Amino acid sequence: MCDSPNLHCNEQHWFMEEQTKEQSDQESSPFLHYQFMKQEKLAEGGGGEEEDDELELQSLLSREERAHSEPLFCSYRDRLQEDSALDRSRREAIKWTHRVCQRYAFSCITEILSVDYFDRLLANIRIAEMKPWMVQLVAVTCLSLAAKVNETHVPTLSAFQVEGPNYVFEPKTVQRMELLMLSKLEWRMNPVAPFSFLNHIIRRLHFCTSSQMDRFMTLFELSLLALVSDSRFIHHRPSVIAAAISCRSMEKMQYEGSRIGCFLNALSNSLKWSELSHFFVRRPLGGRGSSKH
């Protein structure tokens, strides 16, 4: 048993219960569009046809609905709210992930992917108590897989385990955990996330210059990273989070309130459900005492 820090932990039987299911994710990555947009600075006239935009949006919303209402994930959200120890462990794991991402200059997308994998795995495994070494192993594995999905240069499994981890694992242990995670997540490594809706949102912002685009993207990423460790984050749909962060970013860029309001109304109409408006009524952006999200 690995109850002491800085031990090389061997595999535990609970990590070996499932055989891997070699099923590739046939759905396209929701992040590829964002990366392309950022590189191209949304050249004037760029963006797909309105019909393609609507089809893409409906596909995202359908996937979002399935994920958000999945019973195991709903149960996990409730567990986080009731179990302060689990919530604290999650926060610490995400803080460690953030430090490693900064060290290796990983993108914001990699960090958000890692957190998504972390939450989805914990929602899908049944264990009475997540001990600290288990949480650390899950965090290392999630970041390793996220980097493999999104980064060009990926450190070795040993090199990942930096920035003050309380436990250090042999590479073969992490590799076995990766296989279990891929099986539990059914090889679906491109989830719907706030970034998935950036194409749809930015087409309605009509930035005049590439510097405006860069400023918006920077603010969007910083805001998203600032709130992702808060477990209340996962109670809201990614599309709502994306819209909220977009409006907050527009505030910081000193857009007029009327323009932000028109933008919000347009998004509410296109998203075709009311949670977005309720979100802003309950949590006004920028005011004192407003929530992080």
BATIZA-806740 format. One record per atom (N, C-alpha, C): x, y, z. Coordinates in steps of 0.05 Angstrom, whole numbers, plus 5000, padded with zeros to 4 digits. Each point is the difference from the previous one (the first is absolute). Layout:
N
XYZ ...
END
This chain:
293
501749765000 498350245000 501850245000 499250214986 501750244997 498950225017 500650005026 499150215018 502150205006 502449984989 502150195005 500650154975 500850265003 500650164976 502449914986 500250074974 502349954983 500749714998 498049834999 500549714995 499449934972 501349804989 499349904974 497949795004 497550074993 497749835007 499549794978 499649755009 499449794981 497050014994 499249864979 497249994993 498349885022 497650105003 498149895018 497849864984 498849795012 498249834985 497650154990 499150215014 497650144991 500550154973 502550064994 500650134975 500049804976 499949745007 500349804979 497549854994 497750105010 497549854998 499049984971 500550224985 498850024973 502149944979 499249864979 501749974977 499450234981 501950074985 499750234982 498149944977 498650204991 498249974978 501150184978 501049884979 501350154979 497950124981 498950225010 498050154985 500950284996 500450094976 500950274995 497750195000 500550255008 497950205000 499650114972 497749944989 499550084972 499150294998 499450135023 499150284999 502450184997 499850204984 502250184996 500650165024 502550085003 500950155023 498750285001 498850075023 498750265002 502150225003 502549935003 502150205004 501550074974 499749834979 501550064976 499150264987 497450055001 499050254988 501150245014 500149995026 501150225016 502950054993 501549784998 502950044994 500350124973 498449914981 500350114973 499350305000 497850075014 499250285001 502250175012 501349905021 502050165013 502450054982 500749804985 502250024981 499450204978 497549994990 499250164977 499150285008 499750055026 499150265010 497250084989 498549804993 497350054988 500250204978 501449934979 500250184977 497350104991 500050244991 497450134993 498549834979 497549955007 498449834983 500449705006 501849945019 500449725007 497749895016 499849735002 497849885014 498349854980 498649805009 498449834982 497450134993 498549874983 497350094993 498249985024 497950165000 498150005023 498849725005 499549864978 498849745003 501949815013 502650014992 502049835013 500350075030 500050265005 500250095028 497749895017 497650014989 497749905015 500149705004 500949854980 500249715003 502149935020 502350145000 502149955019 499050065028 498650225003 499050085027 498049795010 498249914984 498049805008 501349745008 502149924986 501549765007 501450035028 501250245004 501250055026 498050005023 497750134995 498050015021 498849725006 499849844980 499049735004 502049845017 502550014993 502149865016 500150115028 499850275002 500150125027 497749905017 497649984989 497749915015 500449725010 501049824983 500449735008 502049985023 502250154998 502149995021 499050125026 498550224998 499150155024 497949845015 498449844987 497949855013 500749715005 502449924995 500949735004 499849945030 498649785008 499449955029 502549985017 502149874991 502449975016 501350275005 500050174980 501250275003 498350175018 497449984999 498250145018 500549925029 500449745004 500649905026 502750105010 501950024982 502750105008 499850295008 498450164986 499750285008 498850035028 498149835006 498950005027 502049915021 501649804993 502149915019 501950225006 500850154980 501950225005 498850215019 497550054997 498650205017 499849915029 499749735004 499649895026 502649925014 502049934984 502549885011 502250214999 500550145022 502050215000 502849904995 500649755009 502649894996 500549944970 498049904986 500349954971 500350274986 498550205007 500250264987 502850125005 501049975024 502750105006 502149864984 499749734998 502049854984 499950084971 497650054990 499850094972 501450274996 499650185018 501250264998 503149985000 501049845018 502949965002 501149874974 498649814990 500949874975 500050204977 498150174998 499950204979 502150215003 500650085025 502150195005 502749884991 500449755006 502549874991 500149994970 497849934987 499949994971 500750274988 499050215012 500650274990 502950065002 501349935022 502950065003 501649854979 499349754994 501549854980 499550114973 497650084994 499450124974 501650264996 500250165021 501650244998 503049934995 501049805014 502849934998 500749924971 498249854987 500549904973 498750174978 498850235008 498750184981 497949864984 498449835014 497849874987 497750204996 498449954980 497850184994 497849985020 498350205000 497650005017 498249764993 499949934975 498349784992 501049745013 502649955001 501049765013 499249995029 500150225014 499350015028 497049945003 498350114984 497149965002 499449714993 501349894980 499649724993 500749825024 502350065013 500849845023 498050005022 498950235006 497950035021 497549844992 499250024974 497749854991 500449715003 502349894992 500649715004 499849935029 501150175017 500149955029 497149965011 498350194993 497249995010 498549764988 500349954974 498649784988 500949735010 502649985006 500949745011 498949965028 500250205017 498949975027 497149955000 498650104980 497149944998 499549714992 501949874988 499549744989 501349775016 501550065020 501149795017 498549995026 499749765010 498649965025 502049915021 500650175019 501949945021 499150165025 500149875023 498950125024 501550255008 502650004997 501650235008 502450044981 500250244990 502350074983 502350095018 501949825004 502350075016 501950194985 501650155015 501750214987 501749904977 501249765003 501749904979 498449934975 497549915004 498349944977 499450264985 499350215014 499450264988 502450104984 502449975011 502450094986 500549834975 499649755001 500349834977 498050074978 497650055007 498050084981 500850274987 501050195016 500750264990 502349984980 502049845007 502349954981 499149884974 498349805002 499049864977 498350184982 498350165012 498350194985 501750204984 502050115014 501750204986 501649874978 501049765005 501549864979 498449964975 497549905004 498349964977 499250264986 499450205016 499350264988 502250114983 502549975010 502350104985 500349844974 499649745001 500249844976 497950074979 497750085010 497850084981 500650274988 501150195015 500150284991 502750124995 502149895012 502650134998 501849874979 501850154989 501949894981 502349855013 501050125021 502249885015 499149925028 500249745006 499049895025 502349895017 500350095025 502149905017 499649705006 502149885010 499749725009 498249985024 499149775006 498349965024 501450075025 502649965001 501550075024 500250315002 500450134977 500450295000 497450145007 497749874997 497550135008 499850045030 501349835014 499649995029 501950205014 499450254996 501650225012 498150195014 501150235009 498450205014 498749905025 501649855016 499149935027 497949795003 500049784984 498049805005 500749855026 497949915014 500549855025 500749714995 499449914976 500649724992 501249994973 501849814995 501349974974 499549714991 499249964975 499249744991 501949914977 500449744999 501549894978 498550044974 501450044978 498650044974 498149774993 500749755006 498149784993 497450025015 500150125025 497650035015 498250214987 501250224991 498450214986 498949894974 501649844985 499149894975 497649825003 500049835021 497749835006 497650175007 500550215014 497750185008 498950144975 501850064981 499150134975 498149814985 500749744999 498349814987 497349975013 500050005027 497549995014 498350254995 501350235000 498550244995 498850014972 501649924980 498949994973 497649824998 500149785015 497749815000 497650135013 500450125024 497850125015 498750234984 501750154986 499050234985 499149924972 500249744994 499249894974 501550144977 502450085005 501850124980 498850264989 498350125015 498950264992 501750225013 502050094985 501950185012 499650294990 498050054985 499450274991 497250095009 499850065025 497350075011 499150284992 497550065004 499050274996 500850165024 501350234995 501050175021 499550294992 500450205018 499650284992 501350084974 502449894995 501450074975 498449914975 498449805004 498549894977 498250204987 499150205015 498150194991 501250274990 502650015000 501350264992 499550084971 499949804982 499350074973 497450154999 498049875012 497350115000 499950285013 501450035022 499950265014 501550214985 502449944991 501750214988 498850104974 498649834986 498750104975 498050225005 499150025025 498050205007 501350255013 502649995004 501450235013 501150194979 500749904976 500950174979 502350185008 502249885008 502450155007 501150144976 501050245004 501050174978 503049944995 501549935020 502949964997 500849745013 502449904992 501149765012 500850055029 500750245007 500850065028 497549985018 497750074990 497649965016 499449705005 500549854978 499649715002 501949895021 502650074999 502049905019 499350075028 499150255004 499250095027 497749845010 498049964984 497749845008 500849725007 501649874983 500849725006 501649985026 501750205005 501649995025 498250025024 498150194999 498150035022 498349765004 499149884978 498449765001 501549775014 502449964992 501649785012 500650055029 500750245008 500650065028 497649975017 497750084991 497549985015 499249705004 500349854978 499349725002 501849855019 502650054999 501949875018 499550085029 499150255005 499550105027 497749865014 498149904984 497649885013 499849704998 501849874985 499649724995 500449825025 501550095020 500449845024 497650015018 498250194996 497650025016 498049794991 499249825017 498349784992 497250094991 499250255007 497450104990 500250044969 502350024990 500550034971 498549784984 500149755010 499049784984 496949975002 498850175016 497050005001 498850154977 501650164985 499150154978 501049894974 498350024979 500849894974 502350164989 501749874984 502350144988 499250254984 497749984986 499150234984 499350245017 498949955024 499450225018 502650125011 501849835007 502650105010 501450174978 499949904976 501350154978 498750274996 497450015001 498650264996 500650195023 500049895025 500650175023 502850124999 501949834993 502850094999 500350204977 498649964978 500150184977 499050285008 497850015014 498950255009 501850145020 501149845018 501950125019 502550114986 500949864980 502350094984 499450264986 497550024989 499250244987 499950245019 499149945025 500050215020 502850115005 501949815003 502750085005 501250154976 499049944977 500950154976 498550264997 498250065019 498650255002 498050044977 498749794992 497850024982 497650135014 498350144985 497750125012 498049785010 498750065022 498249815012 497749924981 499150194983 497949934981 500949804980 502550024992 501049804980 500349735013 500849995025 500249745014 497249885003 498050175006 497349905003 498949894974 500550144978 499149904974 501349734993 502649985006 501549764995 498849775016 499450055026 498949805017 497349904990 498350194992 497449934989 500249824975 501950074983 500449854976 500949715007 501849985019 500949735009 497749845012 498450135017 497849865013 498149894979 499550164979 498249914979 501249764984 502550024994 501349794984 500449745016 500450035026 500449765016 497449865007 497850144997 497349895001 499249885027 501250105021 499049935026 500650225019 498750015024 499950245016 502150015022 501649795003 501950005023 502050244997 500650084976 501950214996 499150265013 497550084994 498950245012 499849985030 499149775010 499849975029 502750025013 502149904987 502750015010 500850295005 499450184982 500850275003 498350155019 497449925003 498350135020 501049945028 500849755004 500949925027 502850105006 501750014979 502850065004 500950234981 499250255006 500750224982 503050024997 500950054976 502950024995 501150265011 502249985013 501650245007 499150125026 497649955010 499150145024 501449885025 500050165021 501149905025 498449775011 501449805009 498649775011 499149804979 500650054975 499249814979 501849765002 498949774991 501649755001 502250004980 501949835004 502149964980 498949914974 497849875000 498949904976 497050064998 
END
